[in-house]
Amino acid sequence: SIISLTRRRATTLPEFADSLEGRIRALSATHDLLTQSDWGTTPIALVIRAELAPYALDVQRHLTMDGPDVELAPNDALSLGLAIHELATNAAKYGALSVEDGRVSIHWEIAGENLARIEWAESGGPEIDAQQKRKRGFGTELIEKIVAHELRNPVDLRFDPEGVRCTLLIPVRRRDGFTMRQGRT
C-alpha cells in the first residue's frame, strides 16, 4: 500500500523515487533495530533516534527528546518508525527543522496499563496557513490511517499555526503477547 499510495501522490518520477526511498529507509532503520533485538522489544527512544538520524547533522540544538524507558513490540515499533519518519520529513521540508530557530520536542509517557503516549510538537518554524492545512499529502494519510490502524488507536495530527502537533497512542505489550519465534521442544 505504501508503494501504491506514494505513486498516486507523486507528480514526477523523481518525486516518487525520493518519497519511496525515504519510506523504505525508514522501514529499514527500524528493521535494523529489530534485528539487533532478535525481533524482541525495542525502546521508543531508539526508534525515534534511528528515524531522526538523517536529519541529525545539526538537529541537536533543535531537538529535545524525553520519556521513560518503554519497549515496543516489533510491529508497533515499525508503525512508530514510519510515523516519526513522516513527521521528520515534513518538519525538514516545511516545518521547524527547515529553519534555524525551529524546535521539535518529542515526549513520551505511560498513559495507561498497556499504553504509551508519544507527543511530537514543533515550534519556531514557518507559520502554517489555511492553504497548507488543506493540502494533505500521503504522509498525513499514512499517519492518520495506516499507522492509526496498525496501532489500533486514533492519531491526533494537527497543523496549528505555530507548528505541527501529533499525539500517538501505542500499545505496550508483554513479550509473550507477540513472540514471533517459538522454541522447539
Rosetta blueprint (number, residue, H / E / L):
1 S L
2 I H
3 I H
4 S H
5 L H
6 T H
7 R H
8 R H
9 R H
10 A L
11 T L
12 T L
13 L H
14 P H
15 E H
16 F H
17 A H
18 D H
19 S H
20 L H
21 E H
22 G H
23 R H
24 I H
25 R H
26 A H
27 L H
28 S H
29 A H
30 T H
31 H H
32 D H
33 L H
34 L H
35 T H
36 Q H
37 S L
38 D L
39 W L
40 G L
41 T L
42 T E
43 P E
44 I H
45 A H
46 L H
47 V H
48 I H
49 R H
50 A H
51 E H
52 L H
53 A H
54 P H
55 Y H
56 A L
57 L L
58 D L
59 V L
60 Q H
61 R H
62 H H
63 L E
64 T E
65 M E
66 D E
67 G L
68 P L
69 D L
70 V L
71 E E
72 L E
73 A L
74 P H
75 N H
76 D H
77 A H
78 L H
79 S H
80 L H
81 G H
82 L H
83 A H
84 I H
85 H H
86 E H
87 L H
88 A H
89 T H
90 N H
91 A H
92 A H
93 K H
94 Y L
95 G L
96 A H
97 L H
98 S H
99 V L
100 E L
101 D L
102 G L
103 R E
104 V E
105 S E
106 I E
107 H E
108 W E
109 E E
110 I E
111 A E
112 G E
113 E L
114 N L
115 L E
116 A E
117 R E
118 I E
119 E E
120 W E
121 A E
122 E E
123 S E
124 G L
125 G L
126 P L
127 E L
128 I L
129 D L
130 A H
131 Q H
132 Q H
133 K H
134 R H
135 K L
136 R L
137 G L
138 F H
139 G H
140 T H
141 E H
142 L H
143 I H
144 E H
145 K H
146 I H
147 V H
148 A H
149 H H
150 E H
151 L H
152 R L
153 N L
154 P L
155 V E
156 D E
157 L E
158 R E
159 F E
160 D E
161 P L
162 E L
163 G E
164 V E
165 R E
166 C E
167 T E
168 L E
169 L E
170 I E
171 P E
172 V L
173 R L
174 R L
175 R H
176 D H
177 G H
178 F L
179 T L
180 M L
181 R L
182 Q L
183 G L
184 R L
185 T L
